[in-house]
Amino acid sequence: MTGKQKILVVVEFENEPAVVVERAAWLATLLDCDLELLLCDPDASSIGMRPLLSHEAEIMSANIEAAQQELLSDLEQIAKAIGIKATSSVLHERPIADGILSLALDMNPKMIIKGTHYHSASERNIIVGTDWQLMRMSPCQLYLVKRSSFKEKPTVIAAVDPMHDHDRTAALDQLIIENAKLIVDKCDGELHLFHSYQRLVAIGHAASWAVKSGTLPIDEIDRRTKKEHREALNTLASRYDIEDKHVHQLPGRTHELLPAFVRSKAADLVVIGALARWGLKRMLVGSTAERVLDHLPCDLLIVRAE
């Protein structure tokens, strides 16, 4: 026993398991963690219940188990080749998210890392999707691997909201930047601070129709909003010694602007925040992380504040 905290690595056949483990091993070297590989293969658990002869079922089950163990052994070697300790197990539970979350609560990992892929409209509308369940309910950081390419000196974008509409203590912005800087500093990468703000022009023009006694100072409101957001963003950047040329403020909605901004910087990773949601609120769809997941061309790290 090394006593190191673990990274829980979700291994799925459909989500490039070798790439996911390589990324997890890279993170483990940065964070000084061990790996726990969790192979999620729920379909295999139903073999014994199918209407097959008992002997046939036993042979099929044994072959599947052998294939699972062979894959896990190969994946463990990827980590061990760079000096990272890795252990593994197989999860048969359904829904998959429940099993992952149950294990995470027991082992208290540094983070969960999982591969992901583009989701169809029907998948996005299914509230029990594994990725979305983990995004809403993970008790720790969640790292979603989107592609195999990743620069040795990565470009990392920290997406923040310095006006703290939902985070009055600014704790979430601090977590976002600190986690982004940890990766950048250890890899000699490049950090960019990104913030978008909603212009009031459209809202103001709509509201002005209801104001008969005069005209709303829409342009002035818009200028003041831009200035206030920029001052708050600059204060945040200054606190973490982020150069002005790496501080970006754009007018519009984050889920619409962030993917394009990521492409313009050829970014490798976006770090974004999510406030903990409890009760019925945690089932609501619409957080920024959920809305950008399918449109980002790079990895996504979600940090969480209570």
Secondary structure, 3 states (H helix, E strand, C coil): CCCCCEEEEEECCCCCHHHHHHHHHHHHHHHCCEEEEEEECHHHHHHHHCCCCHHHHHHHHHHHHHHHHHHHHHHHHHHHCCCCCEEEEEECCCCHHHHHHHHHHHHCCCEEEEECCCCCHHHHHCCCCHHHHHHHHCCCEEEEECCCCCCCCCEEEEECCCCCCCCCCCHHHHHHHHHHHHHHHHHCCEEEEEEEECCCHHHHHHHHCCCCCCCCCHHHHHHHHHHHHHHHHHHHHHHCCCCHHHEEEEECCHHHHHHHHHHHCCCCEEEEEEECCCHHHHHCCCCHHHHHHHHCCCEEEEEEEC
